[in-house]
Protein backbone atom coordinates (compact mmCIF):
# COMPACT_ATOMS: atom_id res chain seq x y z
CA UNK A 1 0.00 0.00 0.00
CA UNK A 2 1.22 3.47 -0.88
CA UNK A 3 1.95 5.31 2.37
CA UNK A 4 2.70 8.72 0.84
CA UNK A 5 0.81 11.67 2.31
CA UNK A 6 -0.48 15.01 1.13
CA UNK A 7 -1.71 17.81 3.38
CA UNK A 8 -3.79 19.59 0.74
CA UNK A 9 -7.01 17.55 0.78
CA UNK A 10 -8.59 19.06 3.92
CA UNK A 11 -6.81 22.39 3.88
CA UNK A 12 -9.94 24.38 3.04
CA UNK A 13 -12.44 22.25 4.96
CA UNK A 14 -14.93 24.51 6.79
CA UNK A 15 -15.79 24.18 10.44
CA UNK A 16 -18.77 21.90 10.96
CA UNK A 17 -21.99 22.72 12.76
CA UNK A 18 -21.59 22.46 16.48
CA UNK A 19 -17.81 22.66 16.29
CA UNK A 20 -15.98 24.37 19.13
CA UNK A 21 -15.13 27.96 18.34
CA UNK A 22 -11.34 28.14 17.90
CA UNK A 23 -11.29 31.47 19.76
CA UNK A 24 -12.20 29.56 22.91
CA UNK A 25 -9.64 26.81 22.66
CA UNK A 26 -5.85 26.41 22.99
CA UNK A 27 -5.56 25.27 19.36
CA UNK A 28 -6.71 28.66 17.99
CA UNK A 29 -3.30 29.42 16.48
CA UNK A 30 -3.14 26.00 14.83
CA UNK A 31 -6.47 26.55 13.10
CA UNK A 32 -5.30 29.93 11.81
CA UNK A 33 -1.98 28.47 10.69
CA UNK A 34 -3.49 25.68 8.60
CA UNK A 35 -4.69 28.25 6.05
CA UNK A 36 -1.13 29.14 5.07
CA UNK A 37 1.21 26.44 6.40
CA UNK A 38 2.82 24.15 3.80
CA UNK A 39 3.06 21.32 6.31
CA UNK A 40 0.16 21.59 8.78
CA UNK A 41 -3.46 20.64 8.05
CA UNK A 42 -6.61 19.71 9.91
CA UNK A 43 -7.11 15.96 10.25
CA UNK A 44 -10.21 13.93 11.13
CA UNK A 45 -12.10 15.52 14.01
CA UNK A 46 -13.52 13.71 17.03
CA UNK A 47 -17.27 14.28 17.49
CA UNK A 48 -18.39 14.38 21.13
CA UNK A 49 -21.60 15.86 22.57
CA UNK A 50 -22.45 17.75 19.38
CA UNK A 51 -19.05 19.40 19.00
CA UNK A 52 -15.92 18.44 17.09
CA UNK A 53 -12.51 18.28 18.72
CA UNK A 54 -9.91 18.86 16.01
CA UNK A 55 -6.82 16.87 15.26
CA UNK A 56 -3.96 17.82 12.95
CA UNK A 57 -1.36 16.29 10.71
CA UNK A 58 2.06 17.80 10.12
CA UNK A 59 4.04 16.53 7.14
CA UNK A 60 7.73 17.35 7.36
CA UNK A 61 9.96 17.89 4.33
CA UNK A 62 10.85 14.75 2.42
CA UNK A 63 14.45 13.63 2.71
CA UNK A 64 14.22 10.69 0.35
CA UNK A 65 12.47 8.22 2.66
CA UNK A 66 8.88 7.13 3.25
CA UNK A 67 7.58 9.31 6.13
CA UNK A 68 7.64 7.77 9.59
CA UNK A 69 4.10 8.01 10.95
CA UNK A 70 3.71 8.92 14.61
CA UNK A 71 0.64 9.80 16.67
CA UNK A 72 1.01 12.49 19.36
CA UNK A 73 -1.67 12.23 22.05
CA UNK A 74 -2.27 14.81 24.77
CA UNK A 75 -5.13 15.48 27.16
CA UNK A 76 -5.83 11.83 27.89
CA UNK A 77 -6.56 12.49 31.57
CA UNK A 78 -9.62 14.34 32.87
CA UNK A 79 -9.03 18.10 32.96
CA UNK A 80 -5.30 17.91 32.21
CA UNK A 81 -4.64 20.67 29.66
CA UNK A 82 -0.94 21.34 30.16
CA UNK A 83 -0.03 18.51 27.78
CA UNK A 84 -2.50 19.99 25.28
CA UNK A 85 -0.65 23.29 25.32
CA UNK A 86 2.65 21.41 24.90
CA UNK A 87 1.49 19.56 21.76
CA UNK A 88 0.08 22.79 20.32
CA UNK A 89 3.41 24.52 20.95
CA UNK A 90 5.27 21.60 19.38
CA UNK A 91 3.26 21.84 16.17
CA UNK A 92 3.78 25.61 16.06
CA UNK A 93 7.52 25.10 16.53
CA UNK A 94 7.63 22.53 13.74
CA UNK A 95 5.94 24.94 11.37
CA UNK A 96 8.71 27.44 12.09
CA UNK A 97 11.47 24.83 11.85
CA UNK A 98 10.05 22.06 9.63
CA UNK A 99 13.38 20.28 9.18
CA UNK A 100 12.94 19.00 12.73
CA UNK A 101 10.19 16.80 11.28
CA UNK A 102 12.00 15.78 8.10
CA UNK A 103 10.72 12.39 6.90
CA UNK A 104 7.93 12.38 9.51
CA UNK A 105 4.15 12.49 9.33
CA UNK A 106 2.89 13.54 12.75
CA UNK A 107 -0.76 13.09 13.71
CA UNK A 108 -1.47 15.45 16.60
CA UNK A 109 -4.42 15.00 18.97
CA UNK A 110 -4.33 17.94 21.44
CA UNK A 111 -7.31 16.67 23.46
CA UNK A 112 -7.59 12.92 23.07
CA UNK A 113 -10.09 12.44 25.91
CA UNK A 114 -12.44 15.46 25.90
CA UNK A 115 -14.92 16.40 28.61
CA UNK A 116 -18.42 14.99 28.24
CA UNK A 117 -21.64 16.57 29.43
CA UNK A 118 -22.27 13.35 31.36
CA UNK A 119 -18.98 13.78 33.23
CA UNK A 120 -17.77 10.45 31.82
CA UNK A 121 -14.24 10.04 30.52
CA UNK A 122 -12.91 7.14 28.50
CA UNK A 123 -10.49 4.79 30.22
CA UNK A 124 -7.38 4.72 28.05
CA UNK A 125 -5.92 1.87 30.09
CA UNK A 126 -8.86 -0.52 30.04
CA UNK A 127 -11.52 0.26 27.41
CA UNK A 128 -9.73 -0.46 24.12
CA UNK A 129 -10.15 -3.40 21.75
CA UNK A 130 -13.32 -4.84 23.28
CA UNK A 131 -16.09 -3.39 21.06
CA UNK A 132 -16.74 -0.42 23.36
CA UNK A 133 -19.63 1.87 22.42
CA UNK A 134 -17.79 5.00 23.61
CA UNK A 135 -17.23 7.37 20.63
CA UNK A 136 -13.75 8.36 21.82
CA UNK A 137 -12.59 4.76 22.05
CA UNK A 138 -14.14 3.95 18.66
CA UNK A 139 -12.45 6.98 17.11
CA UNK A 140 -8.98 6.09 18.37
CA UNK A 141 -9.31 2.40 17.61
CA UNK A 142 -9.82 3.45 14.00
CA UNK A 143 -7.14 6.15 14.01
CA UNK A 144 -4.48 3.94 15.59
CA UNK A 145 -5.05 1.05 13.21
CA UNK A 146 -6.01 2.77 9.93
CA UNK A 147 -3.16 5.30 9.80
CA UNK A 148 -0.42 2.64 9.51
CA UNK A 149 1.42 4.15 12.45
CA UNK A 150 5.03 3.42 13.26
CA UNK A 151 4.68 4.70 16.81
CA UNK A 152 2.48 6.37 19.43
CA UNK A 153 3.75 9.14 21.71
CA UNK A 154 1.39 10.00 24.57
CA UNK A 155 1.95 12.84 27.02
CA UNK A 156 0.86 13.27 30.64
CA UNK A 157 1.75 16.44 32.55
CA UNK A 158 1.35 17.33 36.22
CA UNK A 159 1.93 13.72 37.20
CA UNK A 160 2.46 12.71 40.89
CA UNK A 161 6.05 11.63 40.22
CA UNK A 162 9.39 12.87 41.49
CA UNK A 163 10.87 13.69 38.10
CA UNK A 164 10.66 13.51 34.32
CA UNK A 165 10.08 10.00 33.02
CA UNK A 166 9.48 8.21 29.71
CA UNK A 167 7.87 4.78 29.55
CA UNK A 168 8.41 2.87 26.31
CA UNK A 169 7.55 -0.48 24.78
CA UNK A 170 10.89 -1.06 23.02
CA UNK A 171 14.26 -1.67 24.66
CA UNK A 172 16.01 -0.68 21.43
CA UNK A 173 14.28 2.71 21.39
CA UNK A 174 14.95 3.11 25.11
CA UNK A 175 18.69 2.67 24.56
CA UNK A 176 19.23 4.26 21.15
CA UNK A 177 16.68 7.09 21.21
CA UNK A 178 15.56 8.00 24.72
CA UNK A 179 18.72 7.92 26.83
CA UNK A 180 20.45 10.55 24.64
CA UNK A 181 17.40 12.81 25.11
CA UNK A 182 17.76 12.91 28.89
CA UNK A 183 21.11 14.64 28.90
CA UNK A 184 19.54 17.96 27.94
CA UNK A 185 16.09 17.45 29.49
CA UNK A 186 17.55 17.41 33.00
CA UNK A 187 18.49 21.06 32.53
CA UNK A 188 14.76 21.86 32.43
CA UNK A 189 13.26 19.46 34.96
CA UNK A 190 14.68 16.92 37.44
CA UNK A 191 14.76 13.31 36.32
CA UNK A 192 12.97 10.48 38.08
CA UNK A 193 15.15 7.88 39.81
CA UNK A 194 14.21 5.58 36.89
CA UNK A 195 13.81 8.09 34.03
CA UNK A 196 13.39 5.42 31.34
CA UNK A 197 11.04 2.51 31.97
CA UNK A 198 10.29 -0.31 29.55
CA UNK A 199 6.60 -1.24 29.61
CA UNK A 200 6.22 -4.70 31.15
CA UNK A 201 4.31 -7.16 29.01
CA UNK A 202 1.27 -8.21 31.08
CA UNK A 203 -1.64 -10.35 29.84
CA UNK A 204 -4.17 -8.03 31.53
CA UNK A 205 -2.93 -5.06 29.49
CA UNK A 206 -4.67 -6.30 26.33
CA UNK A 207 -7.30 -3.54 26.53
CA UNK A 208 -4.84 -0.67 26.92
CA UNK A 209 -4.28 2.16 24.46
CA UNK A 210 -0.81 0.71 23.94
CA UNK A 211 -1.92 -2.87 23.20
CA UNK A 212 -1.18 -2.65 19.50
CA UNK A 213 0.36 -6.04 18.78
CA UNK A 214 -2.40 -6.76 16.26
CA UNK A 215 -1.82 -3.52 14.34
CA UNK A 216 0.51 -3.22 11.39
CA UNK A 217 3.33 -2.36 10.88
CA UNK A 218 3.59 -3.04 14.63
CA UNK A 219 3.96 0.41 16.20
CA UNK A 220 6.06 1.13 19.27
CA UNK A 221 4.52 3.20 22.06
CA UNK A 222 5.86 5.58 24.68
CA UNK A 223 4.52 7.84 27.40
CA UNK A 224 6.19 11.11 28.42
CA UNK A 225 5.42 12.16 32.00
CA UNK A 226 6.35 15.42 33.75
CA UNK A 227 6.19 16.07 37.53
CA UNK A 228 3.47 18.34 38.90
CA UNK A 229 5.75 20.17 41.33
CA UNK A 230 7.60 21.87 38.44
CA UNK A 231 6.55 25.21 36.88
CA UNK A 232 4.19 25.00 33.94
CA UNK A 233 6.72 26.58 31.58
CA UNK A 234 9.36 24.01 32.48
CA UNK A 235 6.99 21.11 31.94
CA UNK A 236 5.86 22.40 28.55
CA UNK A 237 9.45 23.04 27.46
CA UNK A 238 10.53 19.59 28.61
CA UNK A 239 7.72 17.93 26.64
CA UNK A 240 8.33 19.92 23.47
CA UNK A 241 12.09 19.55 23.57
CA UNK A 242 11.96 15.84 24.35
CA UNK A 243 9.65 15.12 21.39
CA UNK A 244 11.87 17.15 19.06
CA UNK A 245 14.91 15.22 20.23
CA UNK A 246 13.06 11.90 19.93
CA UNK A 247 12.31 12.76 16.30
CA UNK A 248 15.98 13.50 15.69
CA UNK A 249 17.36 10.36 17.31
CA UNK A 250 14.64 8.08 15.94
CA UNK A 251 15.34 9.33 12.41
CA UNK A 252 18.99 8.38 12.87
CA UNK A 253 18.00 4.95 14.18
CA UNK A 254 15.72 4.33 11.19
CA UNK A 255 18.35 5.49 8.70
CA UNK A 256 20.90 3.10 10.23
CA UNK A 257 18.40 0.24 10.06
CA UNK A 258 17.63 1.01 6.40
CA UNK A 259 21.34 1.00 5.57
CA UNK A 260 21.84 -2.56 6.83
Buried (B, 14 or more C-beta within 10 A) or exposed (E): EEEEBEBEEBBEEEBEEEBBEBEEBBBEBBBEBBEEBEBBBBBBBBBBEEBBBBBBBBBBBEEEEBBBBBBBBBBBBEEBBBBBBBBBBBBBBBBEEBEBBBBBBBBBBBBBBBBBEEEEBBBBEBBBBEEBEBBBBBBBBEBBBEBEBBBBBBBBBBBEBEBBBBBBBBEEBBBBBBBBBBEEBBEBBBBBEEBBBBBEEEEEBEBBBBBBEEBEEEBBBBBBBBBBBBEBEBBBBBBBBBBBBBBBBBBEBBEEEEEE
